[in-house]
Each structure stands twice: as C-alpha cells, then as structure tokens.
C-alpha cells in the first residue's frame, strides 16, 4: 500500500531510540495525570 512504511526497531537506530524515549515520556505524563486526578478526587470526593 502506498503511504505505509515499516520500520525495523530492533536495529537500535535513531528512530527506535526516539520512539523508546517517547514511550517513556508518554507513560510518565499519563502517570502524572492519574496521580493528579486521584489527589483531586481525595481532596473533594463530591467533585466528579
């Protein structure tokens, strides 16, 4: 198909390193959002 590109991420090239760093960053952001949500929920249990 046109417009689809397959990347080999096992080679350890710049693309795979960037994706790995992005994965860590996104995971950290999601954890922080969940922690903030839970802290806000504990502070005001009546707030949905």
Biopython code that builds the backbone (N, CA, C, O; Angstrom):
import numpy as np
from Bio.PDB.StructureBuilder import StructureBuilder

atoms = [
    (1, "UNK", "N", (0.824, -1.183, 0.000)),
    (1, "UNK", "CA", (0.000, 0.000, 0.000)),
    (1, "UNK", "C", (0.866, 1.244, 0.000)),
    (1, "UNK", "O", (1.943, 1.272, 0.595)),
    (2, "UNK", "N", (0.397, 2.228, -0.650)),
    (2, "UNK", "CA", (1.127, 3.486, -0.704)),
    (2, "UNK", "C", (0.930, 4.265, 0.600)),
    (2, "UNK", "O", (-0.181, 4.325, 1.126)),
    (3, "UNK", "N", (1.991, 4.851, 1.113)),
    (3, "UNK", "CA", (1.897, 5.658, 2.331)),
    (3, "UNK", "C", (2.146, 4.885, 3.605)),
    (3, "UNK", "O", (2.116, 5.469, 4.688)),
    (4, "UNK", "N", (2.391, 3.598, 3.513)),
    (4, "UNK", "CA", (2.676, 2.789, 4.702)),
    (4, "UNK", "C", (4.154, 2.434, 4.691)),
    (4, "UNK", "O", (4.696, 1.983, 3.683)),
    (5, "UNK", "N", (4.788, 2.647, 5.826)),
    (5, "UNK", "CA", (6.215, 2.363, 5.938)),
    (5, "UNK", "C", (6.448, 1.477, 7.148)),
    (5, "UNK", "O", (5.912, 1.753, 8.221)),
    (6, "UNK", "N", (7.218, 0.441, 7.004)),
    (6, "UNK", "CA", (7.546, -0.468, 8.089)),
    (6, "UNK", "C", (8.954, -0.145, 8.571)),
    (6, "UNK", "O", (9.886, -0.047, 7.772)),
    (7, "UNK", "N", (9.101, 0.021, 9.886)),
    (7, "UNK", "CA", (10.403, 0.327, 10.461)),
    (7, "UNK", "C", (10.881, -0.849, 11.300)),
    (7, "UNK", "O", (10.114, -1.408, 12.084)),
    (8, "UNK", "N", (12.125, -1.219, 11.141)),
    (8, "UNK", "CA", (12.730, -2.254, 11.962)),
    (8, "UNK", "C", (13.270, -1.583, 13.221)),
    (8, "UNK", "O", (14.270, -0.868, 13.164)),
    (9, "UNK", "N", (12.614, -1.810, 14.350)),
    (9, "UNK", "CA", (13.010, -1.156, 15.592)),
    (9, "UNK", "C", (14.050, -1.945, 16.376)),
    (9, "UNK", "O", (14.494, -1.494, 17.432)),
    (10, "UNK", "N", (14.446, -3.110, 15.883)),
    (10, "UNK", "CA", (15.427, -3.923, 16.599)),
    (10, "UNK", "C", (16.862, -3.519, 16.262)),
    (10, "UNK", "O", (17.800, -3.994, 16.903)),
    (11, "UNK", "N", (17.045, -2.661, 15.278)),
    (11, "UNK", "CA", (18.393, -2.276, 14.864)),
    (11, "UNK", "C", (19.051, -1.282, 15.804)),
    (11, "UNK", "O", (20.274, -1.148, 15.788)),
    (12, "UNK", "N", (18.278, -0.585, 16.619)),
    (12, "UNK", "CA", (18.847, 0.394, 17.526)),
    (12, "UNK", "C", (19.240, 1.685, 16.826)),
    (12, "UNK", "O", (20.215, 2.334, 17.204)),
    (13, "UNK", "N", (18.478, 2.051, 15.807)),
    (13, "UNK", "CA", (18.787, 3.289, 15.088)),
    (13, "UNK", "C", (18.144, 4.483, 15.782)),
    (13, "UNK", "O", (17.516, 4.327, 16.830)),
    (14, "UNK", "N", (18.295, 5.670, 15.207)),
    (14, "UNK", "CA", (17.766, 6.887, 15.827)),
    (14, "UNK", "C", (16.256, 6.833, 15.994)),
    (14, "UNK", "O", (15.726, 7.315, 16.995)),
    (15, "UNK", "N", (15.566, 6.258, 15.039)),
    (15, "UNK", "CA", (14.104, 6.177, 15.109)),
    (15, "UNK", "C", (13.663, 5.337, 16.292)),
    (15, "UNK", "O", (12.762, 5.734, 17.031)),
    (16, "UNK", "N", (14.277, 4.197, 16.482)),
    (16, "UNK", "CA", (13.879, 3.325, 17.593)),
    (16, "UNK", "C", (14.198, 3.965, 18.937)),
    (16, "UNK", "O", (13.438, 3.800, 19.891)),
    (17, "UNK", "N", (15.308, 4.692, 19.030)),
    (17, "UNK", "CA", (15.640, 5.383, 20.275)),
    (17, "UNK", "C", (14.643, 6.505, 20.559)),
    (17, "UNK", "O", (14.242, 6.709, 21.705)),
    (18, "UNK", "N", (14.248, 7.223, 19.527)),
    (18, "UNK", "CA", (13.271, 8.304, 19.702)),
    (18, "UNK", "C", (11.926, 7.743, 20.138)),
    (18, "UNK", "O", (11.282, 8.311, 21.019)),
    (19, "UNK", "N", (11.493, 6.651, 19.546)),
    (19, "UNK", "CA", (10.223, 6.032, 19.924)),
    (19, "UNK", "C", (10.300, 5.528, 21.356)),
    (19, "UNK", "O", (9.331, 5.654, 22.105)),
    (20, "UNK", "N", (11.418, 4.967, 21.743)),
    (20, "UNK", "CA", (11.592, 4.489, 23.110)),
    (20, "UNK", "C", (11.507, 5.635, 24.106)),
    (20, "UNK", "O", (10.856, 5.508, 25.143)),
    (21, "UNK", "N", (12.155, 6.745, 23.804)),
    (21, "UNK", "CA", (12.107, 7.907, 24.694)),
    (21, "UNK", "C", (10.700, 8.479, 24.753)),
    (21, "UNK", "O", (10.242, 8.905, 25.813)),
    (22, "UNK", "N", (10.018, 8.491, 23.622)),
    (22, "UNK", "CA", (8.647, 8.986, 23.571)),
    (22, "UNK", "C", (7.732, 8.105, 24.417)),
    (22, "UNK", "O", (6.848, 8.605, 25.113)),
    (23, "UNK", "N", (7.944, 6.814, 24.355)),
    (23, "UNK", "CA", (7.152, 5.879, 25.160)),
    (23, "UNK", "C", (7.313, 6.175, 26.649)),
    (23, "UNK", "O", (6.328, 6.177, 27.387)),
    (24, "UNK", "N", (8.524, 6.419, 27.090)),
    (24, "UNK", "CA", (8.791, 6.730, 28.496)),
    (24, "UNK", "C", (8.132, 8.049, 28.876)),
    (24, "UNK", "O", (7.524, 8.158, 29.941)),
    (25, "UNK", "N", (8.251, 9.041, 28.018)),
    (25, "UNK", "CA", (7.658, 10.350, 28.272)),
    (25, "UNK", "C", (6.140, 10.264, 28.388)),
    (25, "UNK", "O", (5.555, 10.820, 29.318)),
    (26, "UNK", "N", (5.506, 9.575, 27.457)),
    (26, "UNK", "CA", (4.049, 9.440, 27.482)),
    (26, "UNK", "C", (3.603, 8.684, 28.725)),
    (26, "UNK", "O", (2.610, 9.059, 29.348)),
    (27, "UNK", "N", (4.308, 7.641, 29.093)),
    (27, "UNK", "CA", (3.975, 6.874, 30.295)),
    (27, "UNK", "C", (4.068, 7.759, 31.533)),
    (27, "UNK", "O", (3.187, 7.710, 32.392)),
    (28, "UNK", "N", (5.111, 8.559, 31.635)),
    (28, "UNK", "CA", (5.267, 9.466, 32.776)),
    (28, "UNK", "C", (4.148, 10.503, 32.828)),
    (28, "UNK", "O", (3.636, 10.813, 33.904)),
    (29, "UNK", "N", (3.774, 11.032, 31.682)),
    (29, "UNK", "CA", (2.698, 12.025, 31.633)),
    (29, "UNK", "C", (1.378, 11.404, 32.072)),
    (29, "UNK", "O", (0.631, 12.014, 32.836)),
    (30, "UNK", "N", (1.088, 10.209, 31.601)),
    (30, "UNK", "CA", (-0.159, 9.533, 31.982)),
    (30, "UNK", "C", (-0.180, 9.247, 33.478)),
    (30, "UNK", "O", (-1.206, 9.439, 34.130)),
    (31, "UNK", "N", (0.937, 8.793, 34.028)),
    (31, "UNK", "CA", (1.016, 8.548, 35.473)),
    (31, "UNK", "C", (0.761, 9.831, 36.251)),
    (31, "UNK", "O", (0.045, 9.814, 37.252)),
    (32, "UNK", "N", (1.338, 10.940, 35.806)),
    (32, "UNK", "CA", (1.159, 12.212, 36.490)),
    (32, "UNK", "C", (-0.305, 12.667, 36.419)),
    (32, "UNK", "O", (-0.837, 13.186, 37.400)),
    (33, "UNK", "N", (-0.942, 12.478, 35.290)),
    (33, "UNK", "CA", (-2.357, 12.845, 35.151)),
    (33, "UNK", "C", (-3.209, 12.019, 36.105)),
    (33, "UNK", "O", (-4.097, 12.557, 36.767)),
    (34, "UNK", "N", (-2.950, 10.728, 36.179)),
    (34, "UNK", "CA", (-3.717, 9.849, 37.076)),
    (34, "UNK", "C", (-3.491, 10.234, 38.527)),
    (34, "UNK", "O", (-4.442, 10.289, 39.306)),
    (35, "UNK", "N", (-2.246, 10.501, 38.901)),
    (35, "UNK", "CA", (-1.950, 10.901, 40.286)),
    (35, "UNK", "C", (-2.638, 12.215, 40.638)),
    (35, "UNK", "O", (-3.178, 12.353, 41.735)),
    (36, "UNK", "N", (-2.626, 13.177, 39.725)),
    (36, "UNK", "CA", (-3.291, 14.460, 39.958)),
    (36, "UNK", "C", (-4.792, 14.266, 40.090)),
    (36, "UNK", "O", (-5.425, 14.850, 40.970)),
    (37, "UNK", "N", (-5.364, 13.443, 39.212)),
    (37, "UNK", "CA", (-6.799, 13.161, 39.271)),
    (37, "UNK", "C", (-7.160, 12.528, 40.612)),
    (37, "UNK", "O", (-8.128, 12.937, 41.254)),
    (38, "UNK", "N", (-6.386, 11.535, 41.035)),
    (38, "UNK", "CA", (-6.662, 10.854, 42.309)),
    (38, "UNK", "C", (-6.507, 11.794, 43.492)),
    (38, "UNK", "O", (-7.304, 11.736, 44.429)),
    (39, "UNK", "N", (-5.500, 12.659, 43.470)),
    (39, "UNK", "CA", (-5.300, 13.619, 44.556)),
    (39, "UNK", "C", (-6.472, 14.597, 44.618)),
    (39, "UNK", "O", (-6.950, 14.924, 45.704)),
    (40, "UNK", "N", (-6.932, 15.062, 43.466)),
    (40, "UNK", "CA", (-8.076, 15.976, 43.427)),
    (40, "UNK", "C", (-9.347, 15.275, 43.895)),
    (40, "UNK", "O", (-10.180, 15.880, 44.570)),
    (41, "UNK", "N", (-9.493, 14.034, 43.545)),
    (41, "UNK", "CA", (-10.666, 13.248, 43.939)),
    (41, "UNK", "C", (-10.685, 13.048, 45.457)),
    (41, "UNK", "O", (-11.745, 13.120, 46.078)),
    (42, "UNK", "N", (-9.521, 12.799, 46.053)),
    (42, "UNK", "CA", (-9.425, 12.623, 47.508)),
    (42, "UNK", "C", (-9.696, 13.935, 48.231)),
    (42, "UNK", "O", (-10.300, 13.940, 49.304)),
    (43, "UNK", "N", (-9.253, 15.049, 47.651)),
    (43, "UNK", "CA", (-9.440, 16.356, 48.274)),
    (43, "UNK", "C", (-10.911, 16.778, 48.246)),
    (43, "UNK", "O", (-11.376, 17.445, 49.170)),
    (44, "UNK", "N", (-11.639, 16.402, 47.211)),
    (44, "UNK", "CA", (-13.043, 16.773, 47.070)),
    (44, "UNK", "C", (-13.817, 15.600, 46.483)),
    (44, "UNK", "O", (-14.029, 15.548, 45.272)),
    (45, "UNK", "N", (-14.245, 14.654, 47.327)),
    (45, "UNK", "CA", (-14.925, 13.448, 46.834)),
    (45, "UNK", "C", (-16.251, 13.741, 46.134)),
    (45, "UNK", "O", (-16.753, 12.884, 45.407)),
    (46, "UNK", "N", (-16.834, 14.932, 46.333)),
    (46, "UNK", "CA", (-18.091, 15.270, 45.672)),
    (46, "UNK", "C", (-17.903, 15.794, 44.265)),
    (46, "UNK", "O", (-18.879, 15.969, 43.535)),
    (47, "UNK", "N", (-16.657, 16.049, 43.870)),
    (47, "UNK", "CA", (-16.357, 16.539, 42.525)),
    (47, "UNK", "C", (-16.165, 15.352, 41.603)),
    (47, "UNK", "O", (-15.265, 14.544, 41.831)),
    (48, "UNK", "N", (-16.990, 15.219, 40.557)),
    (48, "UNK", "CA", (-16.895, 14.040, 39.663)),
    (48, "UNK", "C", (-15.659, 13.980, 38.862)),
    (48, "UNK", "O", (-15.472, 13.045, 38.084)),
]
sb = StructureBuilder()
sb.init_structure("model")
sb.init_model(0)
sb.init_chain("A")
sb.init_seg("    ")
for serial, (resi, resn, name, xyz) in enumerate(atoms, 1):
    if name == "N":
        sb.init_residue(resn, " ", resi, " ")
    sb.init_atom(name, np.array(xyz, "f"), 0.0, 1.0, " ", f" {name:<3s}", serial, name[0])
structure = sb.get_structure()
